């Protein structure tokens, strides 16, 4: 019994190891934005991938990703990969301050990019916020990441 508890505790710590403040709960326990390890196989070519912080990003742990050419995005909620389809774009993804809205039957997710810094010919560093709506409840999460081809 003790071994099972320790294994479960270790796994839980690993899942949330890249969060800056793991003891701080931003959401009720039935809703948590979690991470993918690496990019989902559906994400290829020109894409954007976002993490909670630089530690997660450097560990290839992403909470939200989207493929620029296919109008599809994925978010990790409660360790499940959730597919979303592009609903709208406000502003230009080539400039700071743009918003993309994605949706499926359960979630509406807005990614609001507030700053963009070119880091290469076809690569930019992004900072912004995810706004997630589910059944009238709203959740927010700060994100950082990269977009490129």
Helices and strands as residue ranges (DSSP letters): H 2-15, E 36-37, E 47-51, H 54-58, E 61-62, E 64-67, E 72-77, E 80-90, E 98-103, E 107-120, E 123-134, E 137-148
